């Protein structure tokens, strides 16, 4: 783990992905992250899903 780079961005969005995978409503994730619109959050979540799928 010491060799891994963990940015604040990763620390912020990793729990969001966990919430999404656990079935949390996107509106809850929007409020939790603090975005002003659901579109912004959906953009990030979609991008993170693409990265996760690419790793499979």
PyMOL commands that set and color helices and strands:
alter all, ss='L'
color gray80, all
select helices_A, chain A and resi 8-21+26-33+38-55
alter helices_A, ss='H'
color red, helices_A
deselect
rebuild
show_as cartoon
